[in-house]
Amino acid sequence: MPERDLPLKDYDHLPVGSLTSRIRTLDAEDLTTLLDYEKAHANRFQVVRVMESRLTSLKNGAQPSGGNPAAVGADAPAPAEAGSKASEATSGPPVNPPSHGDPTNPAQPR
């Protein structure tokens, strides 16, 4: 099954930490599809274990949460801002070493 047919968009690129909350939105059928895909591809122990545990919960009467599995949450990186945040206003005062040398530099006389 190609990744584009999975119940979670961009599944292969999701951080492991966000999968736990996202799989809670899936029903047993979608979760089984995702679990089969995981086992056939990356087969990450931690991910398989969480999915199997959630699948057991669903079979025992748990309901999918009402969240959106495609929602972008706190796990998504913030877009990069262009440019430097340093400016004349944020730079420190000029530092001039004393006339007899810098006492923290052992190569200069004291």
ChimeraX attribute file (.defattr): number of C-alpha atoms within 10 A of each C-alpha:
attribute: neighborCount
match mode: 1-to-1
recipient: residues
	/A:1	10
	/A:2	6
	/A:3	13
	/A:4	11
	/A:5	11
	/A:6	16
	/A:7	18
	/A:8	22
	/A:9	14
	/A:10	12
	/A:11	17
	/A:12	14
	/A:13	7
	/A:14	14
	/A:15	11
	/A:16	14
	/A:17	10
	/A:18	14
	/A:19	16
	/A:20	14
	/A:21	13
	/A:22	19
	/A:23	23
	/A:24	22
	/A:25	19
	/A:26	24
	/A:27	18
	/A:28	20
	/A:29	11
	/A:30	16
	/A:31	22
	/A:32	15
	/A:33	14
	/A:34	23
	/A:35	20
	/A:36	14
	/A:37	17
	/A:38	18
	/A:39	13
	/A:40	10
	/A:41	10
	/A:42	11
	/A:43	13
	/A:44	11
	/A:45	11
	/A:46	9
	/A:47	18
	/A:48	17
	/A:49	12
	/A:50	15
	/A:51	21
	/A:52	14
	/A:53	12
	/A:54	21
	/A:55	22
	/A:56	13
	/A:57	14
	/A:58	17
	/A:59	12
	/A:60	9
	/A:61	8
	/A:62	14
	/A:63	14
	/A:64	16
	/A:65	14
	/A:66	9
	/A:67	13
	/A:68	12
	/A:69	18
	/A:70	13
	/A:71	11
	/A:72	10
	/A:73	10
	/A:74	8
	/A:75	11
	/A:76	11
	/A:77	8
	/A:78	7
	/A:79	6
	/A:80	6
	/A:81	7
	/A:82	6
	/A:83	6
	/A:84	6
	/A:85	7
	/A:86	8
	/A:87	8
	/A:88	7
	/A:89	6
	/A:90	8
	/A:91	8
	/A:92	8
	/A:93	7
	/A:94	6
	/A:95	6
	/A:96	8
	/A:97	9
	/A:98	9
	/A:99	7
	/A:100	9
	/A:101	14
	/A:102	14
	/A:103	12
	/A:104	8
	/A:105	9
	/A:106	9
	/A:107	9
	/A:108	10
	/A:109	9
	/A:110	12
